[in-house]
Amino acid sequence: MPPDLQFSWELSGAGWATCHIADGSSEHKDHVGYCTDALADLLHGVAGLYGPSSVQRFSFDLEPAEVRWVLRSRGQGVEILIYRFPDMFTSFDLSDDEGELSWSSTQPRGAIGHAVMAAAQTVLRQHGEEGYRKKWMQHPFPLSALQDLRRLHLRDDGCQREHDPLP
């Protein structure tokens, strides 16, 4: 697994998280609002890469903007495309190409699975389920989504990196 993929999800205030992804040559950062269950959507989207569908989509509310992630399986790799739309409330019916491509990279599925899983585990370790709920407010920590991604990643990717235990 290439060590150059980096991903972090940090609670940065009441109802806000900072999402950062970098691949060694470029990076992308967003400040995500709590109006959606964003971390759960991310975990479900990445876990979906282990199933039969070759494309996964999910969006983050930046209040008012939207960033839409498109994960597209390409052989052994996954193309990550992040599109930005000016207003989340008017972009539902827009195709991906109608947004502005903000960031893209192609990475092995195992690298994405591991990086996203590790970032979510870090959030859980730092805040606990109760602390997460207090900061994120409208949604509980997505423990079952994290457990699903972990199970799929460990089962299908043959990852040799260290994995923290879950509660």
C-alpha positions as CSV (number, residue, x, y, z in Angstrom):
1,M,0.0,0.0,0.0
2,P,1.5,3.3,-0.9
3,P,2.2,5.4,2.2
4,D,1.5,8.7,0.4
5,L,-2.3,8.6,0.8
6,Q,-3.3,10.6,3.9
7,F,-6.8,11.1,5.3
8,S,-8.0,12.8,8.4
9,W,-11.4,13.7,9.9
10,E,-11.2,16.1,12.9
11,L,-14.0,17.5,14.9
12,S,-13.2,21.2,14.7
13,G,-16.0,22.8,16.7
14,A,-19.7,22.3,17.6
15,G,-21.2,20.7,14.5
16,W,-18.1,21.1,12.3
17,A,-15.4,18.7,11.1
18,T,-12.3,19.2,9.0
19,C,-11.9,16.6,6.3
20,H,-8.4,16.4,4.7
21,I,-7.2,14.1,2.0
22,A,-3.7,14.2,0.3
23,D,-1.9,11.8,-2.1
24,G,1.7,13.0,-2.1
25,S,1.2,15.4,-5.0
26,S,-1.9,17.3,-4.1
27,E,-4.4,17.8,-1.3
28,H,-8.0,18.8,-0.6
29,K,-9.6,20.1,2.6
30,D,-13.2,20.9,3.5
31,H,-15.0,22.2,6.6
32,V,-18.0,19.9,6.8
33,G,-21.2,20.8,8.6
34,Y,-23.3,18.5,10.8
35,C,-26.6,18.8,8.8
36,T,-25.9,15.4,7.3
37,D,-24.4,12.3,8.9
38,A,-21.2,12.9,7.0
39,L,-18.8,10.5,8.7
40,A,-21.3,7.7,8.4
41,D,-21.9,8.6,4.7
42,L,-18.1,8.4,4.2
43,L,-17.7,5.1,5.9
44,H,-20.7,3.6,4.1
45,G,-19.4,4.9,0.8
46,V,-15.9,3.4,1.2
47,A,-17.4,0.1,2.5
48,G,-19.5,0.0,-0.7
49,L,-16.3,-0.4,-2.7
50,Y,-16.1,-3.9,-1.3
51,G,-19.5,-4.8,-2.9
52,P,-20.7,-5.3,-6.5
53,S,-21.3,-1.7,-7.3
54,S,-18.4,0.0,-9.1
55,V,-19.4,3.5,-8.2
56,Q,-20.1,5.1,-4.8
57,R,-21.4,8.6,-4.2
58,F,-21.9,10.7,-1.1
59,S,-22.0,14.4,-0.3
60,F,-20.9,16.7,2.5
61,D,-22.7,19.9,3.4
62,L,-20.4,22.8,3.6
63,E,-23.3,25.2,4.4
64,P,-24.3,26.3,1.8
65,A,-21.9,24.6,-0.7
66,E,-21.8,20.8,-1.4
67,V,-18.8,18.6,-2.1
68,R,-19.7,15.3,-3.8
69,W,-17.3,12.4,-3.6
70,V,-17.4,9.9,-6.4
71,L,-15.5,6.7,-5.8
72,R,-15.1,4.6,-9.0
73,S,-13.5,1.2,-9.0
74,R,-10.9,0.9,-11.8
75,G,-9.4,-2.6,-11.8
76,Q,-7.2,-2.8,-8.6
77,G,-7.5,0.9,-8.0
78,V,-10.2,3.4,-7.1
79,E,-10.6,6.8,-8.7
80,I,-11.5,9.4,-6.2
81,L,-13.2,12.5,-7.7
82,I,-14.4,15.4,-5.5
83,Y,-16.8,17.8,-7.1
84,R,-17.9,21.2,-5.6
85,F,-21.3,22.7,-6.1
86,P,-22.1,26.2,-4.9
87,D,-25.4,25.3,-3.1
88,M,-26.3,21.9,-1.6
89,F,-30.0,22.7,-1.9
90,T,-29.9,23.2,-5.7
91,S,-27.4,20.6,-6.7
92,F,-29.4,17.4,-6.0
93,D,-30.5,17.1,-9.6
94,L,-27.1,18.1,-11.1
95,S,-24.8,15.5,-12.6
96,D,-21.3,15.2,-11.3
97,D,-19.9,16.9,-14.3
98,E,-22.0,20.0,-13.6
99,G,-19.9,20.5,-10.5
100,E,-16.3,21.8,-10.4
101,L,-13.7,19.1,-10.1
102,S,-11.8,20.1,-7.0
103,W,-9.5,17.1,-6.5
104,S,-8.8,13.7,-8.0
105,S,-6.5,10.8,-7.4
106,T,-6.4,7.0,-8.1
107,Q,-5.4,4.8,-5.2
108,P,-5.6,1.1,-4.2
109,R,-8.8,0.2,-2.5
110,G,-6.9,-1.0,0.5
111,A,-5.1,2.3,0.9
112,I,-8.5,4.2,0.9
113,G,-10.1,1.6,3.2
114,H,-7.3,1.7,5.7
115,A,-6.9,5.5,5.7
116,V,-10.6,6.2,6.2
117,M,-11.0,3.5,8.8
118,A,-7.9,4.7,10.8
119,A,-9.2,8.3,10.7
120,A,-12.6,7.3,12.1
121,Q,-10.9,5.2,14.8
122,T,-8.9,8.2,15.7
123,V,-12.0,10.3,16.1
124,L,-13.6,7.6,18.3
125,R,-10.4,7.2,20.4
126,Q,-10.2,11.0,20.9
127,H,-13.8,11.8,21.7
128,G,-15.6,8.5,22.5
129,E,-19.1,8.0,21.4
130,E,-20.6,10.4,24.0
131,G,-18.1,13.1,23.2
132,Y,-18.6,12.7,19.5
133,R,-22.4,13.1,19.9
134,K,-21.9,16.3,22.0
135,K,-19.7,17.8,19.3
136,W,-21.5,16.5,16.2
137,M,-25.0,17.0,17.9
138,Q,-27.5,15.6,15.4
139,H,-25.9,12.2,14.8
140,P,-24.3,9.5,17.0
141,F,-20.8,8.1,16.2
142,P,-21.3,5.6,13.3
143,L,-19.8,2.7,15.1
144,S,-21.6,0.0,13.1
145,A,-20.4,1.6,9.8
146,L,-16.8,1.7,11.1
147,Q,-17.1,-2.0,12.2
148,D,-18.4,-2.9,8.7
149,L,-15.6,-1.1,6.9
150,R,-13.0,-2.7,9.3
151,R,-14.4,-6.2,8.7
152,L,-14.4,-5.8,4.9
153,H,-10.9,-4.2,4.8
154,L,-9.4,-6.9,7.0
155,R,-11.1,-9.6,5.1
156,D,-10.5,-8.5,1.5
157,D,-7.4,-6.3,1.4
158,G,-4.7,-8.4,3.1
159,C,-3.5,-5.2,4.8
160,Q,-0.3,-5.7,6.8
161,R,-0.5,-2.4,8.6
162,E,-1.4,-2.1,12.3
163,H,-5.1,-2.0,13.1
164,D,-6.4,-0.6,16.4
165,P,-9.1,-2.8,18.1
166,L,-12.6,-1.4,18.2
167,P,-14.8,-1.3,21.4
